Amino acid sequence: MVLDQSKHMIMTVSGDGKVVPVAVETGDLRGGLRVIQSGLGAEDRVIIEGLVHALPGSKVEAQEGAIQYDAGADSRR
């Protein structure tokens, strides 16, 4: 997630492989992950690695990835 002075942005990959920033509303932390309350759809492909290289409009090759939910993370805070 990228903070843009006034809003939170998620970098996504469009159907043609281009990087597209999407404004999202965030919620609390759960399992060490930030809840996205609005702005993303179930089919959106989110960039989770190599974010520093993901410039809006640039072409990328999407790959499958995984985000690990840590159920114990909330109790360690």
C-alpha positions as CSV (number, residue, x, y, z in Angstrom):
1,M,0.0,0.0,0.0
2,V,1.2,3.5,-0.8
3,L,0.3,6.6,1.2
4,D,-0.5,9.6,-1.1
5,Q,-0.6,12.6,1.3
6,S,-4.4,12.4,1.6
7,K,-5.3,8.8,0.6
8,H,-4.1,5.2,0.5
9,M,-3.3,3.7,-2.9
10,I,-3.0,0.1,-3.9
11,M,-1.1,-0.8,-7.1
12,T,-3.0,-3.2,-9.2
13,V,-2.4,-4.9,-12.6
14,S,-4.9,-4.4,-15.4
15,G,-5.9,-7.1,-17.9
16,D,-3.4,-5.8,-20.4
17,G,-0.5,-6.0,-17.8
18,K,-0.3,-2.3,-16.9
19,V,0.1,-0.9,-13.4
20,V,-2.9,1.0,-12.2
21,P,-3.1,2.8,-8.9
22,V,-6.4,2.4,-7.0
23,A,-7.6,4.6,-4.1
24,V,-8.8,2.5,-1.2
25,E,-10.3,3.1,2.3
26,T,-8.6,1.1,5.0
27,G,-9.7,-0.2,8.3
28,D,-8.1,-1.9,11.3
29,L,-5.3,-4.5,11.4
30,R,-6.3,-8.1,11.5
31,G,-3.7,-10.9,11.6
32,G,-1.0,-8.4,10.9
33,L,-2.8,-7.3,7.7
34,R,-4.6,-4.0,7.0
35,V,-8.3,-4.4,6.2
36,I,-9.3,-2.8,2.9
37,Q,-12.9,-1.6,3.4
38,S,-13.6,-0.3,-0.1
39,G,-11.9,0.4,-3.5
40,L,-10.9,-3.2,-4.5
41,G,-13.0,-5.9,-6.1
42,A,-12.6,-9.7,-5.7
43,E,-11.0,-10.0,-9.2
44,D,-8.5,-7.2,-8.8
45,R,-4.8,-8.3,-9.0
46,V,-2.8,-6.5,-6.4
47,I,0.9,-6.0,-6.5
48,I,2.4,-7.5,-3.3
49,E,6.1,-7.7,-4.3
50,G,8.4,-5.3,-6.2
51,L,6.2,-2.3,-5.4
52,V,9.2,0.1,-5.9
53,H,9.4,-0.9,-9.5
54,A,5.6,-0.6,-10.2
55,L,5.2,2.7,-11.8
56,P,1.7,3.7,-12.9
57,G,1.2,2.8,-16.6
58,S,4.3,0.6,-16.8
59,K,3.9,-3.0,-18.1
60,V,4.5,-5.9,-15.7
61,E,4.3,-9.6,-15.8
62,A,1.8,-10.7,-13.2
63,Q,2.6,-13.8,-11.1
64,E,0.6,-15.7,-8.5
65,G,1.5,-14.8,-4.9
66,A,0.3,-15.3,-1.4
67,I,-0.2,-13.1,1.6
68,Q,0.1,-14.8,5.0
69,Y,-2.5,-14.2,7.6
70,D,-1.0,-14.5,11.1
71,A,-3.9,-15.1,13.6
72,G,-1.5,-14.6,16.5
73,A,-0.3,-11.2,15.4
74,D,-3.1,-9.2,17.0
75,S,-2.4,-10.6,20.4
76,R,1.3,-9.7,20.2
77,R,0.6,-6.0,20.0
